[in-house]
Amino acid sequence: MTGGNESCTAGPTSMSYLTCLTYILEEWTGVERIGDYLSYAFYILWLLFPLVVVFVLPGVIVILFYISILLLHIYKRKNEIKEAYSHDVWVGAREMLATLWDGHGRIWHGYELHGVENIPPGPGLVVFYHGATPVDYIYFSARLHIMKKRRCSVVADHFVFRLPG
């Protein structure tokens, strides 16, 4: 193998970085043919990947809910003095949370909102389907707030109002 100061690319034959990493792991762990063990680990990882995705998505959404609540609590504590001198102290909080949820929707789901120009300037009714969680409504209201600076009220299932925060 290689000495202490040599690299895997030095010598008469250069090898790939993965092969070099395999040799280094074999030396470090003392396990012969560690490539077989790594291929088995990658197989198990590939096999369990759908299960991980099923639990990661709801976990990220719940964590984002609690981060939103924490940010609102911090914002409230920070702006208690400003509230006496301002008309609506929650404008900044709405902007912050709308940006947070819009970013999550765009990155995680590729969420886009088309046809906002068709929403009338006065009151209107938007009817849409949501799945097991009301996250699509949150994405919609965040994107609407960013694009049009309008707030949207909701008529929803009891589940929406049972969410913590």
CYANA upper distance limits for C-alpha pairs under 8 A (distance plus 0.5 A):
  1 MET  CA     23 TYR  CA      7.96
  2 THR  CA      6 GLU  CA      6.26
  2 THR  CA      7 SER  CA      7.25
  2 THR  CA      8 CYS  CA      7.26
  3 GLY  CA      7 SER  CA      8.48
  6 GLU  CA     10 ALA  CA      7.09
  8 CYS  CA     14 SER  CA      7.14
  8 CYS  CA     15 MET  CA      6.99
  8 CYS  CA     17 TYR  CA      8.21
  8 CYS  CA     20 CYS  CA      6.19
  9 THR  CA     13 THR  CA      7.76
  9 THR  CA     14 SER  CA      4.88
  9 THR  CA     15 MET  CA      6.46
  9 THR  CA     16 SER  CA      8.38
 10 ALA  CA     14 SER  CA      6.86
 15 MET  CA     19 THR  CA      6.85
 15 MET  CA     20 CYS  CA      7.05
 16 SER  CA     20 CYS  CA      6.71
 17 TYR  CA     21 LEU  CA      6.52
 18 LEU  CA     22 THR  CA      6.67
 19 THR  CA     23 TYR  CA      6.82
 20 CYS  CA     24 ILE  CA      6.71
 21 LEU  CA     25 LEU  CA      6.59
 22 THR  CA     26 GLU  CA      6.64
 22 THR  CA     34 ILE  CA      7.37
 22 THR  CA     35 GLY  CA      7.00
 23 TYR  CA     27 GLU  CA      6.75
 24 ILE  CA     28 TRP  CA      6.56
 25 LEU  CA     29 THR  CA      6.39
 25 LEU  CA     30 GLY  CA      8.38
 25 LEU  CA     34 ILE  CA      7.88
 26 GLU  CA     30 GLY  CA      5.88
 26 GLU  CA     31 VAL  CA      5.84
 26 GLU  CA     32 GLU  CA      6.67
 26 GLU  CA     33 ARG  CA      7.71
 26 GLU  CA     34 ILE  CA      6.49
 27 GLU  CA     31 VAL  CA      7.98
 33 ARG  CA     37 TYR  CA      8.09
 34 ILE  CA     38 LEU  CA      6.78
 35 GLY  CA     39 SER  CA      6.59
 36 ASP  CA     40 TYR  CA      6.81
 37 TYR  CA     41 ALA  CA      6.73
 38 LEU  CA     42 PHE  CA      6.66
 39 SER  CA     43 TYR  CA      6.65
 40 TYR  CA     44 ILE  CA      6.78
 41 ALA  CA     45 LEU  CA      6.63
 42 PHE  CA     46 TRP  CA      6.54
 43 TYR  CA     47 LEU  CA      6.55
 44 ILE  CA     48 LEU  CA      6.62
 45 LEU  CA     49 PHE  CA      6.40
 48 LEU  CA     52 VAL  CA      6.81
 49 PHE  CA     53 VAL  CA      6.72
 50 PRO  CA     54 VAL  CA      6.71
 51 LEU  CA     55 PHE  CA      7.07
 52 VAL  CA     56 VAL  CA      6.39
 53 VAL  CA     57 LEU  CA      6.69
 54 VAL  CA     58 PRO  CA      7.90
 55 PHE  CA     59 GLY  CA      6.70
 56 VAL  CA     60 VAL  CA      6.50
 57 LEU  CA     61 ILE  CA      6.83
 58 PRO  CA     62 VAL  CA      6.65
 59 GLY  CA     63 ILE  CA      6.59
 60 VAL  CA     64 LEU  CA      6.52
 61 ILE  CA     65 PHE  CA      6.72
 62 VAL  CA     66 TYR  CA      6.91
 63 ILE  CA     67 ILE  CA      6.62
 64 LEU  CA     68 SER  CA      6.56
 65 PHE  CA     69 ILE  CA      6.86
 65 PHE  CA    165 GLY  CA      8.48
 66 TYR  CA     70 LEU  CA      6.61
 66 TYR  CA    165 GLY  CA      8.29
 67 ILE  CA     71 LEU  CA      6.55
 68 SER  CA     72 LEU  CA      6.68
 68 SER  CA     97 LEU  CA      7.10
 69 ILE  CA     73 HIS  CA      6.68
 69 ILE  CA    165 GLY  CA      6.64
 70 LEU  CA     74 ILE  CA      6.69
 71 LEU  CA     75 TYR  CA      6.48
 72 LEU  CA     76 LYS  CA      6.53
 72 LEU  CA     93 ALA  CA      7.05
 73 HIS  CA     77 ARG  CA      6.79
 74 ILE  CA     78 LYS  CA      6.56
 75 TYR  CA     79 ASN  CA      6.59
 75 TYR  CA     93 ALA  CA      7.27
 76 LYS  CA     80 GLU  CA      6.54
 79 ASN  CA     83 GLU  CA      6.75
 79 ASN  CA     89 VAL  CA      7.68
 80 GLU  CA     84 ALA  CA      8.17
 81 ILE  CA     85 TYR  CA      8.28
 82 LYS  CA     86 SER  CA      6.70
 82 LYS  CA     89 VAL  CA      7.62
 83 GLU  CA     87 HIS  CA      7.93
 83 GLU  CA     88 ASP  CA      7.79
 83 GLU  CA     89 VAL  CA      6.12
 89 VAL  CA     93 ALA  CA      8.43
 90 TRP  CA     94 ARG  CA      6.65
 91 VAL  CA     95 GLU  CA      6.85
 92 GLY  CA     96 MET  CA      6.61
 93 ALA  CA     97 LEU  CA      6.64
 94 ARG  CA     98 ALA  CA      6.38
 95 GLU  CA     99 THR  CA      6.59
 95 GLU  CA    145 HIS  CA      8.33
 95 GLU  CA    146 ILE  CA      7.92
 96 MET  CA    100 LEU  CA      6.72
 97 LEU  CA    101 TRP  CA      6.58
 97 LEU  CA    142 ALA  CA      8.11
 98 ALA  CA    102 ASP  CA      6.34
 98 ALA  CA    141 SER  CA      8.25
 98 ALA  CA    142 ALA  CA      4.78
 98 ALA  CA    143 ARG  CA      7.46
 98 ALA  CA    145 HIS  CA      7.36
 98 ALA  CA    146 ILE  CA      7.31
 99 THR  CA    103 GLY  CA      6.44
 99 THR  CA    142 ALA  CA      7.51
 99 THR  CA    146 ILE  CA      7.96
100 LEU  CA    104 HIS  CA      6.83
101 TRP  CA    105 GLY  CA      6.60
101 TRP  CA    138 ILE  CA      7.63
101 TRP  CA    139 TYR  CA      6.61
101 TRP  CA    142 ALA  CA      6.90
102 ASP  CA    106 ARG  CA      6.61
102 ASP  CA    139 TYR  CA      6.26
102 ASP  CA    142 ALA  CA      6.25
102 ASP  CA    143 ARG  CA      6.42
103 GLY  CA    107 ILE  CA      6.49
104 HIS  CA    108 TRP  CA      6.15
104 HIS  CA    109 HIS  CA      8.11
105 GLY  CA    109 HIS  CA      5.76
105 GLY  CA    110 GLY  CA      6.66
105 GLY  CA    111 TYR  CA      5.61
105 GLY  CA    139 TYR  CA      6.53
106 ARG  CA    110 GLY  CA      4.74
106 ARG  CA    111 TYR  CA      5.19
106 ARG  CA    112 GLU  CA      7.44
107 ILE  CA    111 TYR  CA      8.30
111 TYR  CA    139 TYR  CA      8.02
113 LEU  CA    140 PHE  CA      7.70
113 LEU  CA    143 ARG  CA      7.55
115 GLY  CA    119 ILE  CA      8.01
116 VAL  CA    144 LEU  CA      8.04
119 ILE  CA    124 GLY  CA      7.48
120 PRO  CA    124 GLY  CA      6.94
130 HIS  CA    134 PRO  CA      6.38
130 HIS  CA    135 VAL  CA      8.24
130 HIS  CA    136 ASP  CA      6.81
130 HIS  CA    137 TYR  CA      7.84
134 PRO  CA    138 ILE  CA      7.28
134 PRO  CA    160 VAL  CA      7.15
135 VAL  CA    139 TYR  CA      6.74
136 ASP  CA    140 PHE  CA      6.54
137 TYR  CA    141 SER  CA      6.56
138 ILE  CA    142 ALA  CA      6.51
139 TYR  CA    143 ARG  CA      6.56
140 PHE  CA    144 LEU  CA      6.51
141 SER  CA    145 HIS  CA      6.49
141 SER  CA    151 ARG  CA      7.42
141 SER  CA    152 CYS  CA      6.60
142 ALA  CA    146 ILE  CA      6.76
143 ARG  CA    147 MET  CA      6.56
144 LEU  CA    148 LYS  CA      6.11
144 LEU  CA    149 LYS  CA      7.29
144 LEU  CA    150 ARG  CA      6.87
144 LEU  CA    151 ARG  CA      7.89
144 LEU  CA    152 CYS  CA      8.48
145 HIS  CA    149 LYS  CA      4.85
145 HIS  CA    150 ARG  CA      5.49
145 HIS  CA    151 ARG  CA      6.45
156 ALA  CA    160 VAL  CA      7.00
157 ASP  CA    161 PHE  CA      8.13
158 HIS  CA    162 ARG  CA      7.01
159 PHE  CA    163 LEU  CA      7.28
